[in-house]
Amino acid sequence: MTLKNKPWMRFEFIPHIDSVNVLLNLYKFRSIILRKTKKYSEAIDVCNQGITIARHNRIQNYYLDLVTVLGSIYLLQKQIDKAKERFEMVLNYDYER
């Protein structure tokens, strides 16, 4: 069974998830799985969607986790400047916001 055939990789059940924390975990781990399978473009899309949700809901830990994952994807793609920018965002994040 390929990853696409696994129900948790298709994301069609997302509208039925009430917990934002569960939803953000799905985005985080899906992007990690996509990164490990070298599907970088899709991993970036998933990360950005999760970042938007985390930012909208003001959930700092998931926001920072997803930005870090995004930086690691850029690093694997040899997009050093983009990776550095994401890692610096995390390091310089103002937790008092």
N, C-alpha and C positions, 0 to 999 in steps of 0.2 A: 504494500500500500504506500503510495507516494504521499508526501506532505499535503499536497492539495486535496487529497481524498479524505484527510482527517478532518472531522467536523470542527475542531477547535482552530484550524487554520483558515477556515472559510469566512468566519466573522459574521455570518448572516444572523446569528443569535444575539448580536450586540444590542439591538433595540429592546430586548427583553431583560437586560441587566440593569438593575436598579442601583446597585452600589458603584459609585464612582471609583472607589479604591479597587474593586475587582476589575472594573473596566480598564483602569490604568495599568494594572498588573498584566492584563491580557495584551495591551499595546506594547508594554515593555518587553515581555517575554517573546511575543511574536516577532518583534524587531530583532531581538537577539538571535532567535532561530533563523530568521532570514539572513542575518549577517553571517552566521556560521555556515549557511548553505550558499554563501556568496551571491545572494540576490540583493545586491546593495541598493539598487534603485527602489525596489519595493520596501526594503528595510527603512530607507530614508523617508519614504512617504508615510509609513506606519508611525515612525518616530515623530514626525512633524504633526500628525493627527493627534497623537497622545500628548505632545507638548502643548498643543492648542487647548485640549481638554483640561490638562493640569493647570495651565495658566488661567483659564476661564473660571475654574473652581478654586483657584488660589491654594493648590496643594503643592507646597514647595518640594517635599522630598521626591515625589514622582516627577515633577518638572525637572529637577536636577538630575535624577537618574536617567531620564530620557535624553536630556541634553548630553550627558556623558556617553550614552550609547551612540548617539548621533555623531559625536566627536570620534568615537572609536571606528565607526563606519568610514568616515572621511579619512581617517588615518590608514585604514586598510586599502582605500582607493588611492593612496598617495596624494591626497589633497591636504597637504600639510597645513596650509594657511587656514583653511576652513576648520580643520581639526583643532588647531591651536586656539582659534577664536572660540570654539565651543568649550574647550577645557578652561580657558580663561574666564568665560562667562560663569562657569561653576565655581571656580576659585574666588572670583570677585563678587559673588552673589551677596546682596545685602539681605540678611535674614530678618532684619527688622521691618521690612516692607509689609 
